[in-house]
Every structure is written in C-alpha cells, then in structure tokens.
Amino acid sequence: MDTQLPIWQRLGLTIVAILVFSYVAGLIWAQVTGFALPAYAAGVVGGLTALPVWELLKRFKAK
C-alpha cells in the first residue's frame, strides 16, 4: 500500500528547508549589501520556501 509521508516527517523537512533557505538568503544578502537581512525579509524567504517544499513532499511515498 502506497501512502504519503507522515505529516510529522513532512513538517520536519519543511521546517529544516525554511531554516536553511533563510540562513542562505541572509548570507547572500550580507555579502551583497554589507549588512544583515531584516527579519521580515528572512520570514518572507522562509515562507515562500515552505510552499513548494510542502507540495513536493506530498508527492513522495512512504516505503
């Protein structure tokens, strides 16, 4: 029987992706502009990352 990944796995992987992409965006921003990425911009990056990651993980099947 093919089932989707459990919600806790999808949620955990989505949170990890949010944190990683927000951190990388902050590093890139700091290199380009010379000052820290504002918190609201990091939140936007994280939120926009969460949507496609969540949809992608819904397609994976549990073994």
C-alpha positions in Angstrom: 0.0 0.0 0.0 1.5 3.3 -1.1 0.9 6.1 1.4 2.2 9.6 1.7 4.9 10.6 4.1 3.5 11.0 7.6 2.7 14.6 8.5 5.4 14.9 11.1 8.1 14.0 8.5 6.8 16.5 6.0 6.5 19.2 8.7 10.1 18.4 10.0 11.6 18.5 6.5 9.7 21.7 5.6 11.0 23.4 8.8 14.5 22.4 8.0 14.2 23.7 4.5 12.8 27.1 5.8 15.7 27.5 8.2 18.3 26.5 5.6 17.0 28.8 2.9 16.5 31.7 5.3 20.1 31.3 6.5 21.5 31.1 3.0 19.5 34.1 1.9 20.9 36.0 4.9 24.4 35.1 4.0 23.9 36.2 0.3 22.3 39.4 1.4 25.1 40.2 3.8 27.7 39.6 1.1 25.9 41.8 -1.4 24.9 44.7 0.8 27.2 44.5 3.7 24.5 44.5 6.4 22.2 41.9 7.9 19.0 40.8 6.2 15.9 42.2 8.0 13.9 39.7 10.0 10.7 40.2 8.0 12.6 39.6 4.7 14.0 36.3 6.1 10.5 35.4 7.1 9.2 36.0 3.6 12.0 33.9 2.1 11.2 31.1 4.6 7.5 31.3 3.9 8.0 31.2 0.1 10.3 28.3 0.5 7.7 26.3 2.6 5.0 26.3 -0.1 6.9 24.4 -2.9 8.7 22.1 -0.4 5.5 21.1 1.2 3.9 20.3 -2.2 6.9 18.4 -3.3 7.0 16.3 -0.1 3.3 15.4 -0.6 4.3 13.6 -3.8 6.8 11.3 -2.1 5.5 7.9 -0.9 6.4 6.2 2.3 8.2 2.8 2.0 
